[in-house]
Amino acid sequence: MQQIENTVKPYDQNFTTMVPTGFVKFFRTCLIWQFIRFVIINFKMIRVVQKSH
């Protein structure tokens, strides 16, 4: 474990975060898409609850 800690550089190029594309940004901010996902998730939750009762 110590050897790994010595070789890993925390601020190296390999530790960058992904930058969202325009397509991803659109779906994150689109209220219509968020509402559709909300409805789908709620239907899935209803189905799970119905199976348990």
NUTI-226938 format. One record per atom (N, C-alpha, C, O): residue number from 1; residue in one letter; atom name; x, y, z. Coordinates in nm, 3 decimals, always signed. Layout:
+-----+--------+-------+---------+---------+---------+
| num | residu | atome |      px |      py |      pz |
+-----+--------+-------+---------+---------+---------+
| NUM |      A |    CA |       X |       Y |       Z |
...
+-----+--------+-------+---------+---------+---------+
This chain:
+-----+--------+-------+---------+---------+---------+
| num | residu | atome |      px |      py |      pz |
+-----+--------+-------+---------+---------+---------+
|   1 |      M |     N |  +0.082 |  -0.119 |  +0.000 |
|   1 |      M |    CA |  +0.000 |  +0.000 |  +0.000 |
|   1 |      M |     C |  +0.087 |  +0.126 |  +0.000 |
|   1 |      M |     O |  +0.055 |  +0.224 |  -0.067 |
|   2 |      Q |     N |  +0.194 |  +0.122 |  +0.074 |
|   2 |      Q |    CA |  +0.285 |  +0.236 |  +0.082 |
|   2 |      Q |     C |  +0.347 |  +0.265 |  -0.054 |
|   2 |      Q |     O |  +0.366 |  +0.381 |  -0.091 |
|   3 |      Q |     N |  +0.379 |  +0.159 |  -0.129 |
|   3 |      Q |    CA |  +0.439 |  +0.177 |  -0.261 |
|   3 |      Q |     C |  +0.341 |  +0.247 |  -0.356 |
|   3 |      Q |     O |  +0.382 |  +0.332 |  -0.435 |
|   4 |      I |     N |  +0.215 |  +0.211 |  -0.348 |
|   4 |      I |    CA |  +0.114 |  +0.275 |  -0.432 |
|   4 |      I |     C |  +0.099 |  +0.422 |  -0.395 |
|   4 |      I |     O |  +0.090 |  +0.508 |  -0.483 |
|   5 |      E |     N |  +0.097 |  +0.452 |  -0.267 |
|   5 |      E |    CA |  +0.085 |  +0.590 |  -0.222 |
|   5 |      E |     C |  +0.203 |  +0.675 |  -0.268 |
|   5 |      E |     O |  +0.187 |  +0.795 |  -0.293 |
|   6 |      N |     N |  +0.319 |  +0.616 |  -0.279 |
|   6 |      N |    CA |  +0.436 |  +0.690 |  -0.323 |
|   6 |      N |     C |  +0.432 |  +0.720 |  -0.473 |
|   6 |      N |     O |  +0.488 |  +0.820 |  -0.516 |
|   7 |      T |     N |  +0.368 |  +0.634 |  -0.552 |
|   7 |      T |    CA |  +0.368 |  +0.653 |  -0.698 |
|   7 |      T |     C |  +0.249 |  +0.734 |  -0.748 |
|   7 |      T |     O |  +0.255 |  +0.788 |  -0.858 |
|   8 |      V |     N |  +0.142 |  +0.744 |  -0.671 |
|   8 |      V |    CA |  +0.024 |  +0.819 |  -0.714 |
|   8 |      V |     C |  +0.043 |  +0.967 |  -0.685 |
|   8 |      V |     O |  +0.074 |  +1.006 |  -0.572 |
|   9 |      K |     N |  +0.025 |  +1.047 |  -0.788 |
|   9 |      K |    CA |  +0.035 |  +1.192 |  -0.770 |
|   9 |      K |     C |  -0.107 |  +1.249 |  -0.778 |
|   9 |      K |     O |  -0.171 |  +1.239 |  -0.883 |
|  10 |      P |     N |  -0.158 |  +1.309 |  -0.671 |
|  10 |      P |    CA |  -0.298 |  +1.348 |  -0.665 |
|  10 |      P |     C |  -0.339 |  +1.455 |  -0.766 |
|  10 |      P |     O |  -0.456 |  +1.460 |  -0.804 |
|  11 |      Y |     N |  -0.248 |  +1.539 |  -0.811 |
|  11 |      Y |    CA |  -0.284 |  +1.646 |  -0.904 |
|  11 |      Y |     C |  -0.229 |  +1.620 |  -1.043 |
|  11 |      Y |     O |  -0.201 |  +1.713 |  -1.119 |
|  12 |      D |     N |  -0.213 |  +1.494 |  -1.077 |
|  12 |      D |    CA |  -0.164 |  +1.454 |  -1.208 |
|  12 |      D |     C |  -0.276 |  +1.464 |  -1.311 |
|  12 |      D |     O |  -0.393 |  +1.475 |  -1.274 |
|  13 |      Q |     N |  -0.244 |  +1.461 |  -1.440 |
|  13 |      Q |    CA |  -0.343 |  +1.469 |  -1.548 |
|  13 |      Q |     C |  -0.445 |  +1.357 |  -1.542 |
|  13 |      Q |     O |  -0.557 |  +1.374 |  -1.590 |
|  14 |      N |     N |  -0.411 |  +1.244 |  -1.484 |
|  14 |      N |    CA |  -0.501 |  +1.128 |  -1.479 |
|  14 |      N |     C |  -0.618 |  +1.149 |  -1.384 |
|  14 |      N |     O |  -0.713 |  +1.070 |  -1.387 |
|  15 |      F |     N |  -0.614 |  +1.250 |  -1.302 |
|  15 |      F |    CA |  -0.717 |  +1.269 |  -1.201 |
|  15 |      F |     C |  -0.809 |  +1.388 |  -1.234 |
|  15 |      F |     O |  -0.854 |  +1.458 |  -1.144 |
|  16 |      T |     N |  -0.835 |  +1.410 |  -1.361 |
|  16 |      T |    CA |  -0.925 |  +1.518 |  -1.400 |
|  16 |      T |     C |  -1.068 |  +1.467 |  -1.406 |
|  16 |      T |     O |  -1.091 |  +1.347 |  -1.422 |
|  17 |      T |     N |  -1.163 |  +1.556 |  -1.392 |
|  17 |      T |    CA |  -1.304 |  +1.518 |  -1.402 |
|  17 |      T |     C |  -1.351 |  +1.531 |  -1.546 |
|  17 |      T |     O |  -1.293 |  +1.605 |  -1.625 |
|  18 |      M |     N |  -1.456 |  +1.459 |  -1.578 |
|  18 |      M |    CA |  -1.512 |  +1.466 |  -1.712 |
|  18 |      M |     C |  -1.591 |  +1.595 |  -1.728 |
|  18 |      M |     O |  -1.661 |  +1.638 |  -1.636 |
|  19 |      V |     N |  -1.580 |  +1.656 |  -1.842 |
|  19 |      V |    CA |  -1.655 |  +1.777 |  -1.873 |
|  19 |      V |     C |  -1.778 |  +1.735 |  -1.951 |
|  19 |      V |     O |  -1.765 |  +1.670 |  -2.055 |
|  20 |      P |     N |  -1.900 |  +1.771 |  -1.905 |
|  20 |      P |    CA |  -2.020 |  +1.729 |  -1.976 |
|  20 |      P |     C |  -2.030 |  +1.793 |  -2.114 |
|  20 |      P |     O |  -1.992 |  +1.909 |  -2.133 |
|  21 |      T |     N |  -2.082 |  +1.716 |  -2.208 |
|  21 |      T |    CA |  -2.101 |  +1.767 |  -2.343 |
|  21 |      T |     C |  -2.226 |  +1.853 |  -2.349 |
|  21 |      T |     O |  -2.302 |  +1.860 |  -2.251 |
|  22 |      G |     N |  -2.249 |  +1.918 |  -2.460 |
|  22 |      G |    CA |  -2.369 |  +2.000 |  -2.477 |
|  22 |      G |     C |  -2.496 |  +1.917 |  -2.467 |
|  22 |      G |     O |  -2.597 |  +1.964 |  -2.415 |
|  23 |      F |     N |  -2.490 |  +1.793 |  -2.517 |
|  23 |      F |    CA |  -2.605 |  +1.703 |  -2.511 |
|  23 |      F |     C |  -2.641 |  +1.670 |  -2.366 |
|  23 |      F |     O |  -2.758 |  +1.671 |  -2.329 |
|  24 |      V |     N |  -2.541 |  +1.641 |  -2.286 |
|  24 |      V |    CA |  -2.562 |  +1.609 |  -2.145 |
|  24 |      V |     C |  -2.615 |  +1.732 |  -2.070 |
|  24 |      V |     O |  -2.706 |  +1.720 |  -1.988 |
|  25 |      K |     N |  -2.558 |  +1.848 |  -2.097 |
|  25 |      K |    CA |  -2.605 |  +1.971 |  -2.032 |
|  25 |      K |     C |  -2.751 |  +1.998 |  -2.066 |
|  25 |      K |     O |  -2.828 |  +2.042 |  -1.980 |
|  26 |      F |     N |  -2.790 |  +1.972 |  -2.191 |
|  26 |      F |    CA |  -2.928 |  +1.993 |  -2.231 |
|  26 |      F |     C |  -3.023 |  +1.906 |  -2.150 |
|  26 |      F |     O |  -3.124 |  +1.954 |  -2.099 |
|  27 |      F |     N |  -2.990 |  +1.777 |  -2.138 |
|  27 |      F |    CA |  -3.079 |  +1.688 |  -2.063 |
|  27 |      F |     C |  -3.080 |  +1.717 |  -1.914 |
|  27 |      F |     O |  -3.180 |  +1.690 |  -1.847 |
|  28 |      R |     N |  -2.972 |  +1.770 |  -1.860 |
|  28 |      R |    CA |  -2.970 |  +1.806 |  -1.718 |
|  28 |      R |     C |  -3.055 |  +1.928 |  -1.689 |
|  28 |      R |     O |  -3.105 |  +1.942 |  -1.577 |
|  29 |      T |     N |  -3.073 |  +2.015 |  -1.786 |
|  29 |      T |    CA |  -3.148 |  +2.139 |  -1.763 |
|  29 |      T |     C |  -3.287 |  +2.138 |  -1.826 |
|  29 |      T |     O |  -3.364 |  +2.231 |  -1.802 |
|  30 |      C |     N |  -3.320 |  +2.038 |  -1.905 |
|  30 |      C |    CA |  -3.449 |  +2.032 |  -1.974 |
|  30 |      C |     C |  -3.559 |  +1.987 |  -1.876 |
|  30 |      C |     O |  -3.556 |  +1.875 |  -1.826 |
|  31 |      L |     N |  -3.653 |  +2.074 |  -1.849 |
|  31 |      L |    CA |  -3.759 |  +2.043 |  -1.753 |
|  31 |      L |     C |  -3.852 |  +1.933 |  -1.804 |
|  31 |      L |     O |  -3.903 |  +1.854 |  -1.725 |
|  32 |      I |     N |  -3.874 |  +1.927 |  -1.933 |
|  32 |      I |    CA |  -3.961 |  +1.821 |  -1.989 |
|  32 |      I |     C |  -3.897 |  +1.685 |  -1.965 |
|  32 |      I |     O |  -3.965 |  +1.592 |  -1.922 |
|  33 |      W |     N |  -3.768 |  +1.672 |  -1.992 |
|  33 |      W |    CA |  -3.699 |  +1.544 |  -1.972 |
|  33 |      W |     C |  -3.697 |  +1.507 |  -1.823 |
|  33 |      W |     O |  -3.715 |  +1.390 |  -1.788 |
|  34 |      Q |     N |  -3.676 |  +1.604 |  -1.736 |
|  34 |      Q |    CA |  -3.676 |  +1.576 |  -1.593 |
|  34 |      Q |     C |  -3.813 |  +1.529 |  -1.547 |
|  34 |      Q |     O |  -3.822 |  +1.441 |  -1.461 |
|  35 |      F |     N |  -3.919 |  +1.586 |  -1.601 |
|  35 |      F |    CA |  -4.053 |  +1.543 |  -1.564 |
|  35 |      F |     C |  -4.079 |  +1.400 |  -1.612 |
|  35 |      F |     O |  -4.138 |  +1.320 |  -1.540 |
|  36 |      I |     N |  -4.035 |  +1.369 |  -1.734 |
|  36 |      I |    CA |  -4.052 |  +1.233 |  -1.786 |
|  36 |      I |     C |  -3.979 |  +1.133 |  -1.698 |
|  36 |      I |     O |  -4.034 |  +1.028 |  -1.664 |
|  37 |      R |     N |  -3.855 |  +1.163 |  -1.661 |
|  37 |      R |    CA |  -3.778 |  +1.073 |  -1.573 |
|  37 |      R |     C |  -3.845 |  +1.059 |  -1.437 |
|  37 |      R |     O |  -3.847 |  +0.950 |  -1.379 |
|  38 |      F |     N |  -3.900 |  +1.169 |  -1.386 |
|  38 |      F |    CA |  -3.971 |  +1.166 |  -1.258 |
|  38 |      F |     C |  -4.088 |  +1.069 |  -1.264 |
|  38 |      F |     O |  -4.108 |  +0.989 |  -1.173 |
|  39 |      V |     N |  -4.166 |  +1.076 |  -1.372 |
|  39 |      V |    CA |  -4.282 |  +0.988 |  -1.388 |
|  39 |      V |     C |  -4.237 |  +0.842 |  -1.399 |
|  39 |      V |     O |  -4.297 |  +0.754 |  -1.337 |
|  40 |      I |     N |  -4.133 |  +0.816 |  -1.477 |
|  40 |      I |    CA |  -4.085 |  +0.679 |  -1.494 |
|  40 |      I |     C |  -4.037 |  +0.622 |  -1.361 |
|  40 |      I |     O |  -4.069 |  +0.508 |  -1.328 |
|  41 |      I |     N |  -3.961 |  +0.699 |  -1.286 |
|  41 |      I |    CA |  -3.911 |  +0.652 |  -1.156 |
|  41 |      I |     C |  -4.026 |  +0.626 |  -1.060 |
|  41 |      I |     O |  -4.023 |  +0.529 |  -0.985 |
|  42 |      N |     N |  -4.128 |  +0.712 |  -1.061 |
|  42 |      N |    CA |  -4.242 |  +0.690 |  -0.974 |
|  42 |      N |     C |  -4.319 |  +0.564 |  -1.011 |
|  42 |      N |     O |  -4.364 |  +0.492 |  -0.922 |
|  43 |      F |     N |  -4.334 |  +0.536 |  -1.140 |
|  43 |      F |    CA |  -4.400 |  +0.411 |  -1.181 |
|  43 |      F |     C |  -4.320 |  +0.290 |  -1.135 |
|  43 |      F |     O |  -4.379 |  +0.190 |  -1.093 |
|  44 |      K |     N |  -4.189 |  +0.297 |  -1.142 |
|  44 |      K |    CA |  -4.105 |  +0.187 |  -1.095 |
|  44 |      K |     C |  -4.122 |  +0.166 |  -0.945 |
|  44 |      K |     O |  -4.131 |  +0.053 |  -0.898 |
|  45 |      M |     N |  -4.127 |  +0.276 |  -0.870 |
|  45 |      M |    CA |  -4.145 |  +0.265 |  -0.724 |
|  45 |      M |     C |  -4.283 |  +0.207 |  -0.692 |
|  45 |      M |     O |  -4.294 |  +0.124 |  -0.601 |
|  46 |      I |     N |  -4.386 |  +0.248 |  -0.763 |
|  46 |      I |    CA |  -4.520 |  +0.194 |  -0.740 |
|  46 |      I |     C |  -4.523 |  +0.045 |  -0.766 |
|  46 |      I |     O |  -4.584 |  -0.031 |  -0.691 |
|  47 |      R |     N |  -4.455 |  +0.001 |  -0.873 |
|  47 |      R |    CA |  -4.451 |  -0.141 |  -0.906 |
|  47 |      R |     C |  -4.382 |  -0.220 |  -0.796 |
|  47 |      R |     O |  -4.427 |  -0.329 |  -0.760 |
|  48 |      V |     N |  -4.273 |  -0.168 |  -0.741 |
|  48 |      V |    CA |  -4.201 |  -0.237 |  -0.634 |
|  48 |      V |     C |  -4.288 |  -0.248 |  -0.509 |
|  48 |      V |     O |  -4.291 |  -0.352 |  -0.444 |
|  49 |      V |     N |  -4.358 |  -0.140 |  -0.475 |
|  49 |      V |    CA |  -4.444 |  -0.142 |  -0.357 |
|  49 |      V |     C |  -4.559 |  -0.238 |  -0.377 |
|  49 |      V |     O |  -4.596 |  -0.308 |  -0.283 |
|  50 |      Q |     N |  -4.617 |  -0.243 |  -0.496 |
|  50 |      Q |    CA |  -4.728 |  -0.335 |  -0.522 |
|  50 |      Q |     C |  -4.684 |  -0.480 |  -0.512 |
|  50 |      Q |     O |  -4.761 |  -0.565 |  -0.466 |
|  51 |      K |     N |  -4.563 |  -0.511 |  -0.553 |
|  51 |      K |    CA |  -4.513 |  -0.647 |  -0.544 |
|  51 |      K |     C |  -4.496 |  -0.690 |  -0.399 |
|  51 |      K |     O |  -4.511 |  -0.808 |  -0.367 |
|  52 |      S |     N |  -4.466 |  -0.596 |  -0.312 |
|  52 |      S |    CA |  -4.442 |  -0.631 |  -0.173 |
|  52 |      S |     C |  -4.571 |  -0.647 |  -0.092 |
|  52 |      S |     O |  -4.570 |  -0.704 |  +0.017 |
|  53 |      H |     N |  -4.683 |  -0.597 |  -0.145 |
|  53 |      H |    CA |  -4.809 |  -0.606 |  -0.071 |
|  53 |      H |     C |  -4.899 |  -0.711 |  -0.126 |
|  53 |      H |     O |  -5.009 |  -0.731 |  -0.075 |
+-----+--------+-------+---------+---------+---------+
